[in-house]
């Protein structure tokens, strides 16, 4: 099963999206956006940038856990992954975002 985006609204009225893999696991989380259209633009940016290896920044958190950020061509972070138990698991997460990121399925959880 292919992945999808979930667009949601926070309790303070801001918007965010997550990219889910076909198994419903969250593989990428966006920042908070002040408007729905800005969040939709963020989704479009993931759809465009996710297939490109050079858009991924492999990072290590302060507690030593690997994670990654997906960046746009202007180097702005579009979304971040969870913290992984190993570099191999993080690299698997990147491959999952490459596979699922181009999806056009968006589940609107704001209504």
Buried (B, 14 or more C-beta within 10 A) or exposed (E): EEBBBBBBBEEEEBBBBBBBBEEEEEBBEBBEBEEBEBBBEBBEBBBBBBEEEEBBEEBEEEEEBBBBBBBBEEEEEBBBBBBBEEEEBBBEBBEBBBBBBBBEEBEEEEE
